[in-house]
Amino acid sequence: MTDTGAPPLVLTVAGSDSGGGAGIQADLKTMLALGVHGMSVLTAVTAQNSRGVHGVWDLPAEAVRAQYRAVADDIGVHAVKTGMLSSAELVELVAELIGGTAAPAVVDPVSVSKHGDPLLAASALEAVRTRLLPAATVVTPNLDEVVQLTGVRVEDEADMRRAAAALLELGPRWALVKGGHLAGEAADLLTDGSEEHWLRAPRLDNRHTHGTGCTLASAIASHLALGRPVPEAVALAKEYVTGAIAAGFALGAGIGPVDHGWRARGR
């Protein structure tokens, strides 16, 4: 708890998912489940459901800055998580904002939705590489995002080491390469270049995995806000997400979400 009696404070800077499975909605559910107070800076509105993204509308940069400053200057922040930042202007702005905040930052470099819909303009990739990643405490790309950011294609665990090294060259303190798209068990690699942590979990037979990346990054930020070191925060976040995937449920006619409240429901 903070000196005021409030729980630790975590700020998500991300887009809205109208279907409630990913984005700001997933972030805030995760934060509540893990015992921190979630706050939000909305970067974009999406018209989205279980079958895909049907529209995206970015908020103006001044609206994003105003939301961030309103929260950070009055309430305070113990950890920040970033998600969907679709334009170079927003990437550069958010990099500036988190770079000026004395709190760990977890960067989820969202580029494509679970359904394959693009969420990051190609022109924004260079800003992610040169501005956002150097401000990150932890960066959490999946394998498709690794290719976009570094050019490294991952087909096995040796490639994951190469990918992590390439990511660290871009400036984050820690790189978490998520191997969920590889065959076999769900293995992720966390490293800061001097120590290496492999996080492994059984691959679960459940297609309802919408929001997995947002949930993992938010869980890491929540545990960092609770005072845990990066390796412990990531391990606990992996455990939480594995349970949420196992309890994922059908919703609509497409891919359903993970269950953020699986612990409370005893699932």
Secondary structure as the mmCIF struct_conf table of DSSP 4:
data_model
#
loop_
_struct_conf.conf_type_id
_struct_conf.id
_struct_conf.beg_label_comp_id
_struct_conf.beg_label_asym_id
_struct_conf.beg_label_seq_id
_struct_conf.end_label_comp_id
_struct_conf.end_label_asym_id
_struct_conf.end_label_seq_id
TURN_TY1_P TURN_TY1_P1 ASP A 3 THR A 4
BEND BEND1 GLY A 5 GLY A 5
HELX_LH_PP_P HELX_LH_PP_P1 ALA A 6 PRO A 8
STRN STRN1 LEU A 9 ASP A 17
TURN_TY1_P TURN_TY1_P2 SER A 18 GLY A 19
BEND BEND2 GLY A 20 ALA A 22
HELX_RH_AL_P HELX_RH_AL_P1 GLY A 23 ALA A 33
TURN_TY1_P TURN_TY1_P3 LEU A 34 GLY A 35
STRN STRN2 HIS A 37 ASN A 49
TURN_TY1_P TURN_TY1_P4 SER A 50 ARG A 51
STRN STRN3 GLY A 52 ASP A 58
HELX_LH_PP_P HELX_LH_PP_P2 LEU A 59 PRO A 60
HELX_RH_AL_P HELX_RH_AL_P2 ALA A 61 ASP A 74
TURN_TY1_P TURN_TY1_P5 ILE A 75 ILE A 75
BEND BEND3 HIS A 78 HIS A 78
STRN STRN4 ALA A 79 THR A 82
BEND BEND4 SER A 87 SER A 87
HELX_RH_AL_P HELX_RH_AL_P3 ALA A 88 GLY A 99
TURN_TY1_P TURN_TY1_P6 GLY A 100 GLY A 100
BEND BEND5 THR A 101 ALA A 103
STRN STRN5 ALA A 105 VAL A 107
STRN STRN6 VAL A 112 VAL A 112
TURN_TY1_P TURN_TY1_P7 LYS A 114 HIS A 115
BEND BEND6 GLY A 116 GLY A 116
STRN STRN7 PRO A 118 PRO A 118
BEND BEND7 LEU A 120 LEU A 120
HELX_RH_3T_P HELX_RH_3T_P1 ALA A 122 ALA A 124
HELX_RH_AL_P HELX_RH_AL_P4 LEU A 125 ALA A 127
HELX_RH_PI_P HELX_RH_PI_P1 VAL A 128 LEU A 132
HELX_RH_3T_P HELX_RH_3T_P2 LEU A 133 ALA A 135
BEND BEND8 THR A 137 THR A 137
STRN STRN8 VAL A 138 VAL A 139
HELX_RH_AL_P HELX_RH_AL_P5 LEU A 143 THR A 150
BEND BEND9 GLU A 155 ASP A 156
HELX_RH_AL_P HELX_RH_AL_P6 GLU A 157 LEU A 168
TURN_TY1_P TURN_TY1_P8 GLU A 169 LEU A 170
BEND BEND10 GLY A 171 GLY A 171
BEND BEND11 ARG A 173 ARG A 173
STRN STRN9 TRP A 174 LYS A 178
TURN_TY1_P TURN_TY1_P9 GLY A 180 HIS A 181
BEND BEND12 LEU A 182 GLU A 185
STRN STRN10 ALA A 186 THR A 191
BEND BEND13 GLY A 193 SER A 194
STRN STRN11 GLU A 196 ALA A 201
HELX_LH_PP_P HELX_LH_PP_P3 PRO A 202 LEU A 204
BEND BEND14 ARG A 207 ARG A 207
STRN STRN12 HIS A 210 HIS A 210
TURN_TY1_P TURN_TY1_P10 GLY A 211 GLY A 211
HELX_RH_AL_P HELX_RH_AL_P7 THR A 212 ALA A 225
TURN_TY1_P TURN_TY1_P11 LEU A 226 GLY A 227
HELX_RH_AL_P HELX_RH_AL_P8 VAL A 230 ALA A 246
TURN_TY1_P TURN_TY1_P12 ALA A 247 ALA A 247
TURN_TY1_P TURN_TY1_P13 GLY A 252 ALA A 253
BEND BEND15 GLY A 254 GLY A 254
STRN STRN13 PRO A 257 PRO A 257
TURN_TY1_P TURN_TY1_P14 HIS A 260 GLY A 266
#
